[in-house]
Amino acid sequence: MINNNFNTNYSNNLNNSINNYKNNKKEECNTCENRKYKDGSDDAGVSFKTATKVSPNASGLAVRSHELEHVNRERAKAKREGREVISQTVTIKTSTCPECGTPYTSGGETRTITKGVIDENAKNLDDEARRGQFIDMYI
């Protein structure tokens, strides 16, 4: 009898815990549920080109990953063009939902500054050897 009573109490406690969890589980508000992320850049090779729903809990990771795509693509573009990356910064923006007060990552911005690589051979040439490389025009 003791064994059955223990099993019954254990089952009841487990069921109560599950029901309490389900009842107290925080549901997303309408604003959070309908929030979508979309990339506004002209870079066609990154994620979020079509509006995508991301939960507030996953928004930080999703935005950071997306901005890292921009960082990597800008570095590759600079290398292809023979340019040197001078600076890259990523700004992550956070907000708070006005309806439920849940904090979330609202977006990000990547800035890349590059410069052309100076050709050491061209730098040492005299004016005669460089003739024709530049054009002056007057209108």
N, C-alpha and C positions, 0 to 999 in steps of 0.2 A: 504494500500500500504506500509506503514511503516513496518508493521508486516512481510509481505512477503520479503521485502528487508532485514530485520534483519535476517530472517531464511536463506535466500540465502547466505548472507555474513557469517553467522555462519557456514553453511555447507561447503562453500568454504574454510574458515579458518581451519576447522577441517580436511578436505581432504588434504589441503596443509601441515598441521602439520604431518599427518600420512605418506604422501609421503616423506616429509623431513626426518622423523624418519627412514623409510625404506631405503632411499638412503644413509643416513649418518650412518646407523647401521654398526658397525665394524664386518666384517666377519673374521673367523679364517683363518690364513694363512695355507698353506699346511703342514708345520712342526707341528703346533699346532693341526691341524685337524687329523694328522696321529700319534700323540704321544700316546703311550699306556704304561700302568703301569703293571708290573709283579713282584710278590714277589720272591725273590731269596733265601729265607731260606728253611730249610728242615722241617718246621712246616706245616703239611698238613691241619691243621684246621683253617687257616686264609684266608682272602679274597685275591684276585688278584693272585691266583695260575695260572689262565689263563690270558693272556694279555687282558687288559680292557682299553677302551678309557675313559679318564676323561678330561673334559674341563679345561683350565687354571684357570678359576674362582672357580671351585669346587675342584681343586687338593689339596689345603691346608687341607680342611676338610676331604677329602678321605684318604690322607696320615696319618693325625693325628689319625683318627679312626682306620686305619689299624695297626698303631704302638701300639695303646692302646690294640688291640687284642693280640699282642705279649706280652705286659706287663701282662695282665690278665692271659694268658695261662702259662707264665713262673712262675707266683706266684702260680698258681694251681699245676703245676708240682713240684715245690719245696715243697709244702705242702704234696702232695702225697708221695714224697720220704723222708719225714721227715727232710727236709733241711730248713735252715733259709735264707731268702733273706737279703743280706747285703746291696746291692746297685742296683738300676735300673736307667738307664739314657736313654733318647730318644733324638736323634739328628734329626732334620728336616732340609733337604737341599733344598735350593731354587736356581733357575737359571733364566736366561732371554733367551727368544727365539731368536736365531741368525737371524731369518728371519724377524720377525715383532717387536721384542723388548718387547713383553709381558712377565711380570714376572710370574712365576709359581712355585709351589712346586714340586721339581724333585724327591724326595724320602725321606727315613728316615731309621734310624737304632736304634734298641733297644738293649741295653746291660744289662745283668742281672748277678750279682755275688751272689753266694750262698755259704753257708758252712754247713757242717754236724752239727747236734745238738749233743752236748756232753751229753752222758748219765751220769747223776750224780752218779748213783749206780756204774757204771763201774769205775769211777774216784777214788772212795774210796776203791776199792778192792786191796788187797795186791798181790804181784807177784804170789803166789801159786794159788790164785783164778782165776787169769787171764791166767794161763798156758793153752795153746791150742788155745787161741784166735788169736794168730799171728803165722806166720811160717817164718822161715829164711831158705833160700835156697841158695846153692852155686853151680855153674855150672863150 
